[in-house]
Amino acid sequence: MKSTDQFSGSFAVRLAPRPLYRLWFHRFMELLFIRNEPVDSRTSPGLSLERILQRRDHKVSLLLPLLDPEDPALRSFARRLITVQVELDGETHELSILTGRDRDGIERTYLAHPGFEGGLDEAHEILFARAAVNYLGENESVVDIVYGADHVGALALRQLQIEDDAAIRILLVHDSPIPEKDALLAADAIFASREALLDAVDAALGDDRAERILRLLTPSLDQAEWNPLTDPALKSRFDPLDLRGKAACKTALQRELSLPIRDDIPLYGVVASDEDTAGLELLIEIGPELLKNDVQLIVHTDARGELIGALEELWDHFPDRLQIRTGRDDAFIHQLIAGADLLLLPIERGDDLLLALAAQRYGTLPIVSKAAPIADALVDIDPAIQSGNAFIFGRLEREELLAVLRRARGAFEYRDRLKRLIQLAMRIEQSQERAAEFHEHLIIELIERGETPAA
C-alpha cells in the first residue's frame, strides 16, 4: 500500500488512500484548544466544542492561563515539577504548570504566572502565547490540530507559525474586535460565531482571503439532555406530531405556580441571570404595560436584592398574570420552556442564549435580540405568520422590547398558523453530531490539500 508523508514537524501524518484515512481520522486525531478561559459544559445548554469532538473519540486537551489560583475546581489538579521559561523584552519569566481533568474528562493544562491573576492585559496575552508554544515544544507534544480562541488563541497560532510548527491551525472568533491581520494570517481556517464577525474577518484578510477557509460556527444543542420525548423533568412528553403533551405541560406549570389555567392566552417564560441584569431591569420597567393585556408571565432568575423586590412589587399589581421563581433550577428551566408558548431571553451575550434552540425543540418560540449571536441561527417570523421560527427585535431598548412582545402576543391569535411554524422549528437539526461532522469534514479538507496554506 502506497502512502506519502504529507507533513513534518509536530504533525506527521502518513496519508493512506482516502477510505482508510477517513477510518484513521475518526479514531486518532489529537486536538488542542488554547483559550483564555474554559467553556464549562455543565453551565451551558450546549456542550463545548471540545466536548463535542471528544465524544467522537478524538483525544482533546485544553491549554489555558491560570486566572484564579483559588478556583475550587482546581483542587484535584497537580502542580508539575517542571516549569516553562519565556524570554520577553530582555526579561526571563518562569511559569509553573498545573495539570488535571475537568468534569467533562478533558485534560487541562494551566500555565501560572502572577501577572495572569484576575485576567490578561495585552502584555500578558503575549507572554501566555509565547509560554504556550514553548510548553508544547519542550514537552515534544504531538498535536494534529490546534484551535486558538479569540485574541489569546490567535497570538498562540501566530507564534506557532513563526516557530514553523506544522500542525493545522484553526482560529475561533467569538467577539469583536477581531484579531489583527497577521494573527488571522496564521490560521488555516477561521470560524466566527456570527455573520458580522465573519464579514469583518473577510474584509480584514482582503486578497489573502482565498487561501483560507472561513465558516460560521453553528450553535448546537445536547439532544440527549434536551428531548421532549424523554425529558424526565417534564410532566408529559410530546413531539412535533403530537403536541398534546405540550399543552399538558402548560397546564401543569400554571397549576404549580397558582396561575389561572388557560390555554387561550400566551404564556411568556423568561430566564434571566444575575450576571447580566440590564434586560431584566428593562422587562420590569415595561411590565405594567405588558401585563395590562390578557397574558401570563413567568420569570425565573437568580438575581437578588432590589431586582427581586421590584418583581415582587409588580406581582402585587398582577398576581394572576405574573409569577416569579428565584434561584437557578435546571429542572424548572426544562419545565418552563416546555410549558411556555414564548421564551424571552433578555440578554445579548452568554450561554443562556442557547436556550433559544432548546425552546424551538420544545415547541416554544424564542424572543431574542438581533444583537445576540444566536440570532444568526434563527429566522424572524414574518407579519403574515407564514415563515420563521423566532421573534427577533433590534436592541435591548424599551420600545423595541415592548413592540416585539406585543407582536408575539398578536401572532398568538393565529394559533393554527403558529402551530405549523412550531412543528417545523421542532424538526430543525441542532445536534452536536452534526457540528462534530462539520468540523471533521473541514479538517479532512485541510489535510487533503497536502500542505497548510499559512505555513
C-alpha positions in Angstrom: 0.0 0.0 0.0 1.4 3.4 -1.0 1.5 6.2 1.4 3.0 9.7 1.4 4.5 11.9 4.1 2.2 15.0 4.0 3.6 16.9 6.9 6.7 17.3 9.0 7.4 18.7 12.5 4.8 18.1 15.2 2.2 17.0 12.7 3.5 14.0 10.8 0.7 12.1 9.1 1.2 9.2 6.7 -1.8 9.6 4.4 -3.2 6.3 3.2 -5.8 6.1 0.5 -8.9 8.0 1.4 -11.3 5.3 2.8 -8.6 4.0 5.2 -7.5 7.5 6.0 -11.0 8.5 7.0 -11.2 5.5 9.3 -7.9 6.5 10.9 -9.1 10.1 11.2 -12.2 9.2 13.2 -10.1 7.4 15.8 -6.8 9.1 16.3 -6.9 12.9 16.0 -5.0 14.8 18.7 -6.8 18.2 19.2 -5.5 21.0 21.3 -7.6 24.1 22.3 -5.9 27.2 23.5 -8.3 29.5 25.3 -8.3 32.4 27.8 -10.8 30.5 29.9 -12.6 27.2 29.7 -16.1 26.6 28.5 -17.9 24.6 31.2 -20.5 22.3 29.6 -22.3 21.9 32.9 -23.3 25.5 32.9 -24.4 25.7 29.3 -27.4 24.2 27.4 -24.9 23.1 24.8 -21.6 21.3 25.0 -18.3 23.0 24.4 -16.7 22.3 21.0 -14.0 20.4 23.0 -16.6 18.0 24.5 -18.4 17.6 21.2 -15.2 16.4 19.5 -14.2 14.3 22.5 -17.4 12.4 22.1 -16.3 11.4 18.7 -13.3 9.6 20.3 -10.7 12.3 19.4 -8.1 13.0 22.0 -8.8 16.5 23.2 -6.8 18.7 25.5 -7.0 22.3 26.7 -4.2 24.8 27.4 -5.1 27.9 29.5 -3.7 30.7 31.6 -4.4 30.3 35.3 -6.6 33.3 36.1 -7.8 32.2 39.6 -5.4 30.1 41.7 -8.2 29.8 44.3 -10.7 28.2 42.0 -12.2 25.2 43.9 -12.4 23.2 40.6 -8.6 23.1 40.6 -8.2 21.3 43.9 -7.6 17.9 42.2 -5.1 19.3 39.8 -1.4 18.5 40.2 1.4 21.0 40.1 4.2 19.8 37.9 7.8 19.9 38.9 8.9 21.3 35.6 8.4 25.0 34.6 8.2 26.9 31.4 10.6 29.7 30.7 10.0 32.6 28.4 12.4 35.3 27.3 10.4 38.5 26.6 11.7 42.0 26.2 15.0 41.1 27.8 13.4 39.5 30.8 13.1 35.9 31.8 9.7 34.7 33.0 9.2 31.3 34.7 5.7 29.8 34.6 4.5 26.9 36.7 2.3 24.2 35.3 -0.9 22.5 36.7 -2.5 19.5 35.0 -5.7 17.5 35.6 -9.0 16.6 34.1 -12.2 18.6 34.2 -15.7 17.3 34.9 -16.1 16.5 31.2 -13.0 14.3 31.3 -10.9 16.7 29.1 -7.3 17.1 30.1 -6.5 20.7 31.1 -3.1 22.3 31.4 -2.8 25.6 33.2 0.2 27.9 32.9 0.5 30.0 36.0 2.2 33.4 36.4 1.4 36.2 38.9 0.6 38.6 36.1 -2.2 36.3 34.9 -4.3 36.5 38.0 -7.6 38.3 37.6 -7.3 38.5 33.8 -4.8 39.1 31.0 -3.8 42.5 29.7 -2.2 42.8 26.3 1.4 42.2 27.6 0.4 39.1 29.5 -1.6 37.8 26.5 1.7 37.9 24.5 3.5 36.2 27.5 1.0 33.4 27.7 1.0 32.8 23.9 4.8 32.5 24.0 4.7 30.2 27.0 2.1 28.0 25.4 4.2 27.4 22.4 7.3 26.9 24.5 5.5 24.4 26.6 4.4 22.4 23.6 7.9 22.4 22.2 9.6 21.4 25.4 7.2 18.6 26.0 7.5 17.4 22.5 3.7 17.4 22.2 2.4 15.7 19.1 -0.7 17.7 18.1 -2.6 17.3 14.8 -4.9 20.3 15.1 -4.6 23.5 17.2 -7.7 25.5 17.9 -7.0 29.0 19.1 -9.9 31.1 20.6 -10.1 34.9 20.1 -7.0 37.1 20.8 -5.1 34.8 23.1 -5.6 31.9 20.8 -4.7 34.0 17.7 -1.5 35.1 19.3 -0.6 31.5 20.0 -1.4 30.4 16.5 0.8 33.3 15.2 3.7 32.1 17.4 3.2 28.5 16.1 3.5 29.9 12.6 6.7 31.8 13.5 8.1 28.6 15.0 7.3 26.8 11.8 5.1 24.3 13.6 3.3 22.2 11.0 0.1 21.5 12.9 -3.1 22.7 11.3 -4.2 25.9 12.9 -7.9 26.9 13.3 -9.0 30.2 14.8 -12.3 30.6 16.7 -13.6 34.2 16.8 -16.4 34.8 19.3 -16.2 38.6 20.0 -15.1 41.8 18.5 -12.7 43.4 17.9 -11.3 40.7 15.8 -7.6 39.8 16.0 -5.0 41.7 13.9 -4.4 40.6 10.3 -1.1 39.0 11.0 -2.7 36.7 13.5 -5.6 36.0 11.1 -3.0 35.0 8.5 -1.6 32.4 10.9 -4.8 30.4 10.7 -5.6 27.8 8.0 -9.3 28.1 8.8 -11.3 30.6 10.8 -14.7 30.1 12.5 -16.7 33.0 13.6 -19.7 32.9 16.0 -21.8 35.2 13.8 -22.1 36.6 10.3 -20.9 40.2 11.2 -17.7 38.8 12.7 -17.2 36.6 9.6 -17.7 39.6 7.4 -15.1 41.6 9.4 -12.6 38.7 9.1 -13.2 38.5 5.4 -12.7 42.3 5.0 -9.5 42.2 7.1 -8.0 39.4 5.1 -8.6 41.1 1.8 -6.7 39.4 -1.1 -5.4 36.7 1.3 -9.0 35.5 2.0 -8.9 32.9 -0.8 -6.1 30.9 0.9 -8.2 30.3 4.0 -11.4 28.6 4.8 -13.9 30.8 6.6 -17.0 29.3 8.2 -19.8 30.2 10.6 -19.7 28.5 14.0 -23.1 26.8 14.0 -24.6 26.6 17.5 -25.8 23.1 18.6 -27.7 21.5 21.4 -27.1 18.5 23.6 -30.1 16.5 22.4 -29.6 13.8 25.0 -30.5 16.4 27.6 -33.0 18.4 25.6 -35.5 15.9 24.2 -39.3 16.5 24.9 -39.9 12.8 24.3 -37.6 11.6 27.0 -37.0 14.6 29.4 -37.5 13.3 33.0 -38.3 16.8 34.2 -41.5 17.1 32.2 -44.9 16.2 33.4 -45.9 15.0 29.9 -43.9 14.0 26.8 -44.5 15.2 23.3 -43.1 15.5 19.8 -43.8 17.5 16.6 -46.6 15.1 15.5 -48.4 15.1 18.8 -48.4 18.3 20.8 -51.0 17.3 23.4 -48.2 16.7 25.9 -47.0 20.3 25.5 -50.5 21.6 26.3 -50.4 19.4 29.4 -47.0 20.9 30.4 -48.5 24.3 30.2 -51.4 23.3 32.4 -49.0 21.7 34.9 -46.9 24.8 35.0 -49.8 27.1 35.6 -51.2 24.9 38.3 -47.8 24.6 40.1 -47.4 28.4 40.1 -51.0 29.2 41.0 -51.8 30.9 37.7 -55.2 30.6 36.1 -55.3 27.5 33.9 -55.9 28.9 30.5 -54.8 27.7 27.1 -56.3 30.6 25.2 -53.7 33.3 26.2 -50.0 33.4 25.6 -47.6 32.4 28.4 -44.3 34.1 28.3 -41.3 32.4 30.0 -38.2 34.4 31.0 -34.8 33.0 32.1 -32.5 35.8 33.4 -29.1 35.6 35.0 -27.7 37.8 37.7 -24.6 38.2 35.6 -26.4 40.4 33.1 -29.5 42.2 34.6 -29.9 45.1 32.2 -32.6 43.2 30.2 -34.4 42.1 33.3 -34.5 45.7 34.5 -36.0 46.7 31.2 -38.6 44.0 31.5 -39.6 45.2 34.9 -39.9 48.7 33.6 -42.3 47.7 30.8 -44.0 45.1 32.9 -47.1 47.2 33.7 -47.7 47.9 30.0 -47.3 44.2 29.1 -49.3 42.7 31.9 -52.3 45.0 31.4 -53.0 42.7 28.4 -54.5 39.3 28.8 -51.2 37.4 29.1 -49.2 35.4 31.7 -45.5 35.9 32.5 -43.2 33.6 34.5 -39.8 34.9 35.4 -37.0 32.6 36.6 -33.9 34.4 37.8 -31.1 34.1 40.2 -30.9 37.9 40.6 -31.2 39.2 44.1 -31.9 42.3 46.2 -33.6 45.3 44.6 -34.5 43.4 41.4 -36.4 40.8 43.2 -38.1 43.5 45.2 -39.2 45.2 42.0 -40.5 42.0 40.6 -42.5 41.3 43.8 -43.9 44.8 43.6 -45.0 44.1 40.1 -46.6 40.9 41.3 -48.6 42.8 43.9 -50.4 44.5 41.0 -50.8 41.5 38.7 -50.9 38.3 40.9 -53.0 36.4 38.4 -50.6 37.2 35.5 -47.1 37.1 36.9 -45.2 34.6 38.9 -41.6 34.6 40.0 -39.3 31.6 40.6 -35.9 32.6 42.1 -32.6 30.8 42.1 -31.3 28.6 39.3 -33.2 25.3 38.9 -32.3 23.3 35.8 -35.3 21.0 36.1 -37.6 24.0 36.3 -35.9 25.6 33.3 -36.9 22.5 31.3 -40.5 22.7 32.6 -40.7 26.4 31.9 -39.5 26.0 28.3 -41.9 23.1 27.8 -44.9 24.8 29.2 -44.4 28.3 27.8 -45.6 29.5 24.5 -42.9 32.1 24.1 -39.4 32.3 25.7 -37.8 35.7 26.2 -34.1 35.8 26.6 -33.3 39.4 27.8 -29.6 39.2 27.1 -27.2 39.8 24.2 -24.3 37.6 25.4 -24.0 34.5 27.4 -24.5 30.7 27.5 -28.3 31.1 28.2 -28.8 32.2 24.6 -28.6 28.6 23.6 -31.9 28.1 25.4 -33.4 29.6 22.2 -32.5 26.3 20.5 -34.0 24.4 23.4 -37.1 26.4 23.1 -37.5 25.6 19.4 -37.0 21.9 20.2 -39.7 22.1 22.8 -42.2 23.9 20.6 -41.7 27.3 22.2 -40.9 30.3 20.1 -37.9 32.3 21.3 -37.7 36.0 21.5 -34.2 37.4 21.1 -32.3 40.5 20.2 -30.7 40.8 16.8 -27.5 41.8 18.6 -27.3 38.3 20.2 -25.1 35.8 18.3 -27.7 33.2 18.4 -30.0 35.4 16.2 -27.9 34.4 13.2 -29.2 30.8 13.6 -32.9 32.0 13.8 -35.4 33.3 11.3 -37.8 36.1 12.2 -41.5 35.3 11.9 -43.0 37.3 9.0 -46.1 39.5 9.5 -48.3 37.0 7.7 -47.0 34.2 10.0 -46.1 32.0 7.1 -42.4 31.6 7.8 -39.9 31.9 10.5 -39.1 30.3 13.9 -38.5 33.1 16.3 -39.4 36.7 17.2 -36.3 38.9 16.6 -36.0 42.5 17.6 -33.3 45.2 17.4 -31.6 46.2 20.6 -32.5 45.7 24.2 -34.3 49.0 24.5 -37.6 49.9 26.0 -39.8 50.5 22.9 -38.2 47.7 20.8 -38.7 45.1 23.6 -42.3 46.2 24.2 -43.0 46.1 20.5 -41.7 42.6 20.0 -43.7 41.3 23.0 -46.8 42.8 21.6 -46.1 41.4 18.1 -45.7 37.9 19.6 -48.9 38.3 21.5 -50.7 39.3 18.3 -49.3 36.3 16.4 -50.7 34.0 19.2 -54.2 34.9 17.9 -53.4 32.9 14.8 -52.6 29.7 16.5 -53.2 27.4 13.6 -50.5 29.2 11.6 -48.2 29.3 14.5 -48.7 25.6 15.1 -47.2 24.8 11.7 -44.2 27.0 12.3 -43.7 25.5 15.7 -43.8 21.9 14.3 -41.2 22.9 11.6 -39.0 24.5 14.3 -39.1 21.4 16.4 -37.7 19.4 13.5 -34.7 21.6 12.9 -31.4 19.6 13.1 -29.5 21.1 16.0 -27.5 18.1 17.2 -23.8 18.2 18.2 -23.3 15.2 16.0 -23.9 17.5 13.1 -21.5 20.1 14.5 -18.8 17.5 15.0 -19.1 16.1 11.5 -18.9 19.7 10.2 -15.5 20.2 11.9 -14.3 16.8 10.8 -15.1 17.4 7.2 -13.3 20.7 7.3 -10.2 19.2 8.8 -10.2 16.5 6.2 -10.4 19.2 3.5 -7.4 21.0 5.0 -5.3 17.8 5.3 -6.1 16.7 1.7 -4.7 20.0 0.4 -1.4 18.4 1.1 0.1 21.3 3.0 -1.1 24.0 5.3 -1.8 27.2 3.3 -0.5 29.5 6.0 2.8 27.7 6.6 
